[in-house]
Amino acid sequence: MATFFFPLLCLLLFSSVSSALNELPESGFITLPVKMDTGTKQYYTSIGIGSPRHDMNLVIDLSGGLLWYDCDSHYNSSSFHPVSCDSQTCPPTDSSCGNCDGPLKPGCTNNTCAVFFDNQFSDISFGGSLIDDLLHMPHIRVPRSFIAGCADPETFSFPIFVGISNVTKGMFGLGRTQLSLPIQLSSTYNIIPKFTLCLPSSSNKKGTGGIFIGPGPNVPVSRVSLVTHSSKHYFIDVKSINIDDKVVKFRRSLLTVDANGNGGTKISTLTPYTVLHHTIYDHFVSDFVVRATERKIKRVESVAPFGACFDANTISRSDGGPAVPTIDLVLTNVQGQDVHFSILGHNSMVRVNRDVLCLAFVDGETLSAVRLQSVLCRHRPPRSLSSVVAKQSSSNVRQSHCRSVRREAEERASPSIALSSSRSREPPSSTSVTHRSRLYVHGCTHRS
């Protein structure tokens, strides 16, 4: 994860200067640190909630509907207020009116808007309370309360945090909803409702990552459209998949999102590897093996969950990592031209031991056609497993593995994805700057 993290001393120093705390930083956008948990390889950010301030880490969920956190018996805040059932903030769907039989406290209140939270790591959903409280972030304290979810694990007969990193206390949702934090902050500070999510390639101290809410850093890119869909997920429109410039043949309809939300290519920060529909996966792996064999790369016995593994001693090195077949996702930009999103060996391969490298794509059987988690760089040690190379330069590739997703939400704006990609097959020179696969996602918010 990102190794950049504001020291506690710095946070406390800024929190003591109340006159400047409520103001937007001079940069015009809000920055949150992003780290990767060493054990689980989950991405998380850090915020403070309540009065007194409770600092906590939250796992980043690109498709999450809102921010929710653990408000157990150790949590107490004088600025905590449950959202009532008749509040306009309470979603008209996917909610109910909740009451509590135990002692009243955060996480146990009456006449409270009850909503469901998802723990996708253990595939469970559970109920919690919609609340408002004060939000503290590096350099600023939000001047008015924000809406979040509160869940008390002590009120459940089963564990609700199974699979979630034990250094975190909840989930930081960035999905396409009115309750996602970037949308709430855009209203508070009257800034453009968009965010940039930059994920590091490892948990060491050489990488950096961050969430930039508002205008964010400017990077020259070209845009391709997001698939307009009613869900809170982000989908991109992949036209085809190429391996070493040869098209992988499969049923193209699998790449299209149907009326029921099935199929398509979804971007995720939670799935550890790129997941392909079984039909696509078989053809994809078969073609990759053929192209690898042409390069004199020797295939070896597969290591679960991967379907194709190779003798690392037969794979040479390049500036893009292991010199294996190049994978291209073919998309269409807003001008109607094809854009090739290139995936090189540093992100398409994972080292399972000293002598074996495996193709870091897994069989999703009949799940969505492509769960392109790898666009956002989920990793397993010791190297990146993400299916996207996002180098700033060939001379500092390991320091600059940053998957970037920018979500822009403007009224009447078309949801789009911004992509910078080079079509050159030659490795970049030591002085060149390449953005073969830097990705930004822009999504409409549908303000009411």
Secondary structure, 3 states (H helix, E strand, C coil): CCCCCCCHHHHHHHHCCHHHHCCCCCCCCEEEEEEECCCCCCEEEEEEECCCCEEEEEEEECCCCCEEEECCCCCCCCCCEECECCCCCCCCCCEEEECCCCCCECCECCCEEEEEEEECCCCEEEEEEEEEECEEECCEECCCCEEEEEECHHHCCCCCCCCCCCCCCEEEECCCCCCCHHHHHHHHHCCCCEEEEEECCCCCCCCCCEEEECCCCCCCCEEEEECCCCCCCEEECCCEEEECCEECCCCHHHHCCCCCCCCCEEECCCCCCEEECHHHHHHHHHHHHHHHHHCCCCEECCCCCCCCEEEHHHCCEECCEECCCCEEEEEEECCCCEEEEEECHHHHEEEEECCEEEECEEECCCCCCEECHHHHCCCECCECCCCCCCCCCHHHCCCCCCEEEEEECCCCCCCEEEEECCCCCCCCCCCCCCCCCEEEEECCCCCC
